[in-house]
Amino acid sequence: MSKLKKSEKRAAWFDQGMMALQRIAPEASGYMCPLCYRIFRREELEMPNVLACEHVPPRSLGGRELVLTCFRCNSAAGASVDAELSKYVTFQSFLRRDMRESRKARLMKDGHALNVLLRWNAEALEIIDYGNRNAPCVARGLENELKHDEAERRNWTLRLTLGNVYRTGWPEVSVLRAAYLAAFAKFGYQYIADAALDVVREWINNPNQKVVNSCVFPVPDALDDVRSIVLVKEPAAFRSLAVQIGKFRVFMPVFEEAGDLYERLAKPHEEKIAVELSGRAFPWPRHPEFLFDFNRSFLAEMHRYLSN
């Protein structure tokens, strides 16, 4: 996309967001970042490093630009939780043996540590570089051992440590953040203003604190390109907004009466119980829609749908 077209898109999304915000807060006179709630004036749109077109989900999961967030929230996530999600995706691909790119690792053999590059070929895990990653004497020693073990037909017993492993819990926050932003793009400020979403934003903005334990469920058999948003009605314990992004399914509260959602999901999450969900599905947004803000009758219809 050219710079001009991107500028036009940002301006259109700004104006649409400003109008949506005014539907629930008539006194507002700008665009509000859905993550930090800071309001930006129209003249700030053209300033550098103020508002950014956010990829939802992150690029590591094949995301596309979907909503405007402030530059601070965008860049903070890119350097933290989104970076950890990228590491997680790479790590899982390596474990599934479907990654052909090389990966740094540390290999232990007979008490000696070696820095290596690894990759999967069609048949096995392959060491593709050690000579440039260790002292010359270490590299020569390993090469001599390889030749000797090959001649003697000896098998190796190795301990392998993969470098650059992701930070536990942070990939889940990245996916939760993406689900939250997708729901914002679909339903707008009226949805994220619900007090039940406070706990979601708290964890997004403080990834070191695990605020809830039962909002991100793995879906191991799902295809990586699955994108779905479902207003779950049954079973009652799962009544929520379920957003699926590839192999992750995220549950978020919808309307204040769902505030105890994560208490209800604790047991299924801990015990990895398989549950068949039913509800109303919505197409994945390709741009901001803000359905609750611009269509109050639709909002009332969704309330009735869950209540009946």
N, C-alpha and C positions, 0 to 999 in steps of 0.2 A: 504494500500500500504506500502511495506517495505521501510525502509530508503534508501536502495540501489536503488530501482526502482524510488523513488521520486527524488533522486539525478540524476539519468540518465535522467529523464523527464526534470528537470530543465536545465540540460546541453543541451539537444536537443532543448528546446525552446529558450535558450540563443543563440545557434548557428543559428537557423532559423531566429530569430529576428535580429541578427547582419547582416546576409546576406540580409534580407529584407531592413534594414536601408541603407546598402551600395548601393542598387539599386537607391535610391533617393539622397543619400549623400555619394559619393564614398570615401570621405576622412575620413568617420567615421570608428572607429576601436573598436567597442564594442556594447553593447546592451543599448538601450535608454528606460528608463521608460516612458511609454506612458502618464503618468500624470504630472510629473514634468520636463521631458525632460533631466534629468541627464543621462549621459552616463557612463556605467560601463565596466571596462576591464575584459577580460576573467579570469584572475587570481583572481578577486574579487568574482567570482561565488562560490568558495568553502569557502569563509569567512562567519562566522555566522552573522545573522542579516543584510544582504546586499540586497539580492533579495528573493522574496517570490512568491510561486505559489498562485495566487489570486483566490478565489471563486467568480464566476460570474453566477448569482447574488449572494448576500450574503447567508450564510447558513440558515438564517431565512426564506428565500424564496426557499430553497432547491437547492441552487447553487452547482456547481462542480468546481474544479480547472480548469482554462481555459487559463490564461495568466500570464506572469511574470510582477510584479511591484516591485518597490524598497520597502524595508522593512519599510522605513519611511512613504511612502504614504499608504502602506497596514495597518500598525498599527494605523496611525492617523485616517483612516476611520473606522477601527474596534472599536475604542474607542469613536467615535463621531457619524457620520451620520448612519453607519451600526447599531450601538447600538440603535439609535432612531428608525430605521426601524423595528428592532426586537420588540421594545415596541409597535409600531404601529400595527404590525401584531398580537401581543397578545391582544391588546385592541380591534381591530376589531373582532377577534375571540370571545372575551367575549361578545361583543354587539350582535353578530349573534347567541349566545347561543350554539355554537358548541365547546366550550372549557370546558373540564372537570377538568383541573388543577385549583387549588385554586389561588386566587388573593387577594393581600392586599387591604384593603379599610378602609375608615374612615366614620363612620356612625353617623348621628346626630338624636337624639330622645329626644324630650322635652327639647331642649337646652343643652343636654349632649353629648359630643363627645366620641365615642368608637372606638377602634382599633379592626378590625375584619378580618377574612379570609372568602372569599366568593367563591362559585362555583355553576355552574348550575347542577341540577340533571334533571331527565326526565321531571319534572313538573314545577319546580320553582327555584328561586334563593335561595340558602341555605347558612345560616351562620354556618360555621363549627368550628370556633374557636374564642373565645373572652376571655376565662378564662386566657389564658397564655399571653395575649397582653394588659392587663389593670391591674390597681391596684386591689388587692383582693376585696376591698370594692365596687369598680365600677362594677366588674364582678358579685359579689353577688347581687348588686342592679338590674342589668340587668336581671339576672336569675329570681329574684322575680317578676319583671315586666312582664317577658314573661309568667310565670305561672299565674299571675293574669289576664293578657289580654286574655290568652287562656281560662281560666275559665269563663270570662265575654264575650267571643266571640267578642272581640274588634279587629278591624283592626288597623294597624299601618300606620301612615304617616311619612315617613322617607326621609331624604336628604342624599344621598350617594355620597361620593367623592372617586373615584378610585385613588389609589396611583400609582406612577411610570408612569404617562402619558407621551407620547412622546412629543418632542419639535417640535412645528409647523414649517413646511417647510423642516425639516431635512430628514424625510423619502423620500421626493421627490428627494432630492439631492443624497441620496443613490441609488435610482432607476436610476436616470440620470447617475450617475457614472457607474453603472452596464451596462446600455445600451451603453454608450461610450466605455467601455472595450470590450463588445461583438462585437461592430462594428469594433474596432481595431483588435480583433482576426480574424474577417472575412475578412476585407479589408486591414489592415496594416497601415504602416506609411504614405503612400500616401494619405490615407483618413484623418487621424487626423492632417496632416500638413496643411490642407486647412485652410486659415485664418478665414473662417466662423465658425470654431469650437472653436475659441478663447473665445467666450462668454460662451461656454459650460464649458471649462476648468476653466474659471474664477469663475463660480458659484461652480463647484466641489471643487475647492481649497479654496473658501471663502464662506462656507455655511451660515454664518451670513448675507451675502449680497444677497438679492434676485435679481439677475441680470436680469432674465427674468421671466415673469409671465405666459407663455403659452407654456411650453414645455412638461409637464407631464399631461396627460389626464386620468381620472379614467375610468375603464371599469368594472363596478360593477358586471355584469353578467358573466364575464369570469372565467374560471377555473383557479385555482392557479398554475397549472403546464403548462400553455400555454407559449410557447417560440416562437417568430417569428421575422424575420427581413424582411422588405419589402421596396423596392425602390419605393416610391409612385409617380405615374405620374399624376393621376387624383383624385380629382379635382385639378386644377392648384394651388389654394391657399395652398394646403397641399403638394405640391411637395417637397419631403424630404426623409430622411431615417427614417422609423417608426420601432421602436423596442418595441415589447410587451413582458412584463414580468408579467405573472399572470394578476392581475387586474389593471395594469398600462400600458399605452401606451406612449412611449417617442418619440418625434419628434426632429430630429437633422438635421442641414443643410447638404446638399450633393452637393459639387462643389460650387465654389465661387458665382455663380449667385443666389444661394439660401440664400444669406446673410441676406435678409430681412424676413426670415421665420417667426420669432416670432412676427413681426408686423402683418403679414398676418393671423396668428393664434389667435391673441388677441381676436377678437370678438367671434369666435366659442368656444374658451376656456371659456370666461366669461359667455356666454349665454348657455353653455352646449348643443350646437347644435350637433345633431347626423348626421354624415357624412359617406357615403359609399365610401371607398377608393379602388382604383385599381392600380395595379403596378406589379412589379416582386418580387416574394418571394424567399428567400434563406433559405436553411436548417440552423438550429441553429448550430453554430460551437461547436465541441467537443474538439478542440485543435486549436492552432494558424494556420491560413491559409494564411493570408496576400495576398489576391487575386489580389489587385491592384498593389502590389509591384512586384510580380513574373510574372504577365501576363499583359503586357501593352496593348495588343490587347483587352483584356477583359475590361480594364479601358476605352479605346476608345469606345467600344461597349456600355458601360453604359452611357457615355456622349451622344452618338447618340440616345440612347433610350429615354432619358429625353428631348432631343432637338426636336425630330420629333413629 
